[in-house]
Amino acid sequence: MKCDGCTLCCKLLKIEWMNSPAGEYCIECFPDKGCMIYDEAPERCLEFDCAYIQMERVSINMRPDKCGVVFERLDDIMIGTVNSEVGRLNEDILNQISIFKRDGFSLVLYKKDSQTYIYSDKYSDDEIIDKIAKELRRLNGGA
């Protein structure tokens, strides 16, 4: 997998070594194009691979700029940072969460800018799906 113009991690994630706060594009990022200094980018930037990049078989709909979530793998935990500006999240997120759980990952899904947790493994599967479905409806403009 490749980024192919996805730059959502450069916006959603805090990049301390670039003095880039969460919720704002890094000053070196050209949105939807990529890093303007990629060839000279800090090693820590070059080492970062979101879960989409790490997966062998995954729908293009799960690319962060398509679904509105940057998933990061931390050992056996998947952390999904939701782009609060996205009006509509891709429904494939629910399927991907099921796959992560099936593969033995714990999962946390939240909005970094507001520190609002949408999902955590402390809930039952039904409660998780209900919480995520409600949040998807809310983000999509529904009740």
Beta strands, then each sheet from edge to edge (+ up, - down):
strand 1: 29-30
strand 2: 34-35
strand 3: 69-74
strand 4: 77-82
strand 5: 106-111
strand 6: 116-120
sheet 1: 1+ 2-
sheet 2: 3+ 4- 5- 6+
end
